[in-house]
Amino acid sequence: MQTGGVIADHALTWSPAHPTDLLQTLAGLGRGGGDPTLHIDAAGAVWRTTLTDDGPATIRIEQRSPGELRCLGWGPGAATAVEAAPELAGGLDDPSEFEPRIRLIDDAHRSNPGLRIPRTGRVFEALVPAILEQKVITLQAHASWRRLVKRHGSAAPGPTPRPMHVVPSPSGWASIPSWEWHQAGVDPRRARTIVNAARYAARLEEAVRMSPADAAARLTLLPGIGVWTAAEVAQRAFGDADALSVGDYHLSNYLGHALWGRDMTDDEMLEAMTPWAGHRYRVVRLLGAAGVRGRPRRGPRMSFVDHRAI
């Protein structure tokens, strides 16, 4: 099959084991509008770039019907990326033992039956943007991500509907000069964390085959990577439906108000979420997909910090 006049290097069609809404499932992988690694085209297909062990790849996944997905791939890593597409689309996510327990979550689950937890299988690829999002507003982190990937990544293979890029290799991230981090609005602490993690990228990738606890321990051994960052990686790279982002600026109060009508500390949130152990991140995704609101915004928001002016 060809797209845009270019024949795909590899293709795969499959029927998911569980109901799957492709756009809902993959929405959490994007890093804001203009993300150079992910795009949804006019037909509703998802284009994504990745750096596999075999090289860069671009894939296009479309939902041909409620029970059928198709992936096309281009580039040296296309075979690997296409083969992993069912997992990317939540193929390993089994919601059969999930018990909503309360009406609000049950309604969210019923109204979003195709929301799966995706699994990219690429640890360092998920780690870099998570580090960029530490202690800054999301818009600022996304702007840094766009600039760095566009300047230091490679052009995406295949007939992409708009210019897209593949993330730099770990050595590429490690070789970004200090002034480039500065111009991208990334402070020295976050830049050092990424550069140091790049040196151990191969060891970090091993975490995809570990238990959740062992994977978190491997990630948090590195300076600058705490439980929040490890959870953000687990949600995307491992497809961990239980990875709760403890330490998030908003999450404890969001869940506290959405489910119990009050502010909560992280410790209170962890205790209150115990009934959904194994699916706590799923609960967060379902509430978000259902448009459930949390705490009214009364306090100050995090400020944009222009590190280029420091």
C-alpha positions in Angstrom: 0.0 0.0 0.0 1.1 3.6 -0.7 0.4 6.9 1.0 1.2 10.2 -0.7 2.6 8.3 -3.7 5.2 6.5 -1.5 4.9 2.8 -1.0 5.2 1.7 2.6 8.2 -0.3 3.6 6.1 -2.4 6.0 2.5 -2.8 6.8 0.3 -4.6 9.4 -3.4 -5.0 9.9 -4.9 -6.4 13.1 -8.0 -6.7 15.3 -7.4 -5.6 18.9 -8.4 -8.0 21.6 -10.3 -5.2 23.5 -12.3 -2.2 22.2 -9.8 0.4 21.1 -10.3 4.1 20.3 -7.0 4.9 18.5 -7.1 8.7 19.0 -8.1 8.5 22.7 -5.4 5.9 23.3 -2.5 7.7 21.7 -3.5 11.3 22.8 -1.3 11.2 25.8 1.9 10.5 23.7 1.8 14.0 22.1 3.7 16.9 23.6 1.5 19.8 22.6 0.5 21.3 19.3 3.3 21.2 16.8 5.0 18.2 18.4 7.5 17.2 15.6 7.2 13.5 16.5 3.4 13.1 16.4 0.6 14.3 14.1 -3.0 13.5 13.4 -3.9 14.0 9.8 -7.2 15.2 8.2 -8.3 11.6 7.9 -7.9 10.9 11.6 -4.8 8.7 11.2 -1.9 9.1 13.7 1.6 9.7 12.4 4.4 9.0 14.8 8.2 8.9 14.5 10.5 6.9 16.7 14.1 5.8 16.9 14.3 2.0 17.1 17.3 -0.2 17.6 17.3 -0.6 13.8 17.2 3.1 13.1 14.6 5.9 12.6 11.0 5.1 11.5 7.8 6.8 10.7 4.5 5.0 11.2 0.9 5.9 10.2 -1.8 4.1 12.2 -5.4 4.3 11.1 -8.6 3.0 12.6 -10.3 1.3 9.6 -13.3 0.2 11.7 -14.1 -0.2 15.4 -12.4 -3.7 15.2 -9.6 -3.1 12.8 -6.4 -1.1 12.9 -3.7 -0.8 10.2 -0.2 0.5 10.4 2.2 1.5 7.6 5.9 2.2 8.2 8.8 3.8 6.5 12.5 4.0 7.2 15.3 1.7 8.4 13.4 0.9 11.7 10.0 0.5 10.0 9.8 -3.3 10.5 10.5 -3.0 14.2 8.1 0.0 14.6 5.3 -1.7 12.7 5.6 -4.9 14.6 5.3 -3.0 17.8 2.2 -1.0 16.7 -0.3 -3.3 18.4 1.4 -2.7 21.7 1.6 1.0 20.9 -2.2 1.0 20.4 -2.7 -0.6 23.8 -2.7 -4.2 22.8 -1.2 -5.4 26.0 -3.6 -3.3 28.2 -6.2 -5.7 29.7 -9.0 -3.8 31.4 -11.0 -7.0 32.2 -10.2 -6.9 35.9 -10.8 -3.2 36.3 -13.6 -2.4 38.8 -14.8 1.2 38.7 -16.4 0.8 42.2 -18.2 4.2 42.2 -20.8 5.7 39.8 -18.6 8.6 38.5 -15.8 6.3 37.4 -18.2 3.7 36.1 -19.9 6.3 33.9 -16.5 7.4 32.6 -15.5 3.9 31.8 -18.8 3.1 30.1 -18.6 6.3 28.0 -15.0 5.7 27.0 -14.8 1.9 26.3 -12.0 2.2 23.8 -9.5 4.0 25.9 -6.4 1.8 26.3 -3.0 2.5 27.9 -0.4 2.6 25.1 3.1 1.1 25.4 5.9 2.6 23.3 8.6 0.3 24.6 11.1 3.2 24.3 12.4 4.4 27.7 14.8 7.2 26.8 12.4 8.5 24.2 9.8 9.0 27.0 12.3 10.1 29.6 13.6 13.2 27.9 10.3 15.1 27.6 9.4 14.0 31.1 12.6 15.6 32.4 11.8 18.8 30.4 8.5 19.0 32.1 10.0 19.0 35.6 9.1 22.1 37.6 8.0 24.2 34.7 4.7 24.9 33.0 3.7 22.5 30.3 3.7 25.0 27.5 7.3 25.9 28.3 8.4 22.3 28.3 6.6 21.6 25.0 8.3 24.6 23.4 11.7 23.3 24.5 10.9 19.8 23.2 9.9 21.2 19.8 13.0 23.3 19.4 15.5 20.7 20.5 14.0 17.8 18.4 13.8 20.0 15.3 17.3 21.3 15.6 19.0 18.1 16.7 16.8 15.3 15.5 16.7 14.0 11.9 14.1 14.4 9.2 11.4 11.8 9.4 11.4 9.2 6.6 8.3 8.6 4.6 5.5 10.8 3.1 4.6 12.7 6.3 1.7 15.1 6.0 3.8 17.9 7.4 7.5 18.2 8.3 8.2 15.8 11.1 11.4 14.8 12.9 12.9 11.7 14.7 14.3 12.3 18.2 18.1 12.5 18.5 20.0 9.4 19.7 21.2 9.3 23.3 24.6 10.4 22.0 22.9 13.2 20.1 21.2 14.5 23.2 24.5 14.2 25.2 26.3 16.3 22.6 23.9 19.3 22.6 26.1 22.3 23.6 25.2 24.3 26.7 24.1 27.4 24.8 21.6 25.3 22.8 19.9 24.2 26.0 19.9 27.8 27.2 18.3 29.0 24.0 15.7 26.3 24.3 14.8 27.6 27.7 16.2 24.6 29.6 18.0 25.3 32.9 21.3 23.7 33.6 19.8 21.2 36.1 17.4 19.6 33.6 20.0 19.7 30.9 22.5 17.9 33.1 19.9 15.3 34.0 19.2 14.5 30.3 22.9 14.5 29.4 23.8 12.2 32.3 20.8 9.9 31.6 21.9 9.6 27.9 25.2 8.0 29.1 23.2 5.2 30.7 20.5 4.9 28.0 21.2 1.3 27.2 20.8 0.3 30.9 17.6 2.3 31.1 16.1 0.6 28.1 16.4 -2.7 30.0 13.7 -1.5 32.3 11.0 -2.5 29.7 11.6 -6.1 30.7 11.5 -5.5 34.5 8.7 -5.5 37.0 7.2 -2.0 37.7 9.0 -1.8 41.0 12.4 -2.8 39.6 11.9 -0.5 36.6 11.2 2.5 38.9 14.2 1.6 41.0 16.4 1.5 37.9 15.2 4.9 36.7 15.4 6.7 40.0 19.0 5.6 40.6 20.0 8.5 38.3 20.3 12.0 39.8 17.4 14.2 38.9 15.0 11.4 38.2 12.4 11.0 41.0 9.2 9.1 41.4 7.1 11.6 39.3 9.5 11.3 36.3 9.6 7.6 36.6 5.8 7.4 36.6 5.5 9.6 33.6 7.9 7.2 31.8 6.1 4.1 33.0 2.8 5.4 31.7 4.1 5.7 28.2 7.1 3.4 27.7 5.8 0.5 29.8 2.0 0.9 29.4 1.6 0.8 33.1 -2.0 1.3 34.0 -1.2 1.8 37.6 1.6 4.5 37.4 0.3 7.4 39.4 2.3 10.7 39.0 3.0 11.3 42.7 4.5 14.7 43.1 2.5 16.3 40.3 1.7 20.0 40.8 -2.0 19.4 40.3 -2.9 15.7 40.5 -3.6 15.2 44.2 -6.0 18.1 44.3 -7.5 17.2 41.0 -8.4 13.7 42.2 -9.2 14.9 45.6 -11.9 17.3 44.3 -13.1 15.0 41.4 -13.7 12.1 43.7 -14.0 13.4 47.2 -14.6 17.1 47.0 -11.6 18.4 48.8 -7.9 19.2 48.6 -5.5 16.3 49.2 -1.8 15.8 49.9 0.1 13.2 47.9 0.0 10.8 50.9 -3.8 11.2 51.2 -4.2 10.7 47.5 -2.2 7.4 47.6 -4.3 6.1 50.5 -7.6 7.1 48.9 -6.6 5.5 45.5 -5.9 2.1 47.1 -9.2 0.6 46.0 -8.1 1.0 42.3 -4.6 -0.5 42.8 -3.3 -1.8 39.5 -5.4 0.7 37.6 -4.8 4.1 39.2 -3.4 5.7 36.1 -6.4 4.3 34.2 -8.7 6.1 36.6 -6.9 9.4 35.9 -7.1 8.9 32.1 -10.8 8.0 32.3 -11.7 11.0 34.4 -9.9 13.2 32.0 -11.5 11.7 28.9 -14.9 12.1 30.5 -14.2 15.8 31.2 -14.5 15.4 35.0 -13.4 18.6 36.6 -11.3 18.8 39.7 -10.4 21.7 42.0 -11.5 25.1 40.9 -8.5 27.3 40.0 -8.2 29.9 42.8 -4.5 29.9 43.6 -1.6 31.2 41.5 -0.5 29.2 38.5 3.1 28.2 37.9 4.9 31.0 36.2 6.8 30.9 32.9 10.5 31.1 33.7 12.7 32.4 30.9 16.0 30.7 31.5 17.4 32.5 28.5 17.4 35.7 30.5 19.2 34.2 33.5 
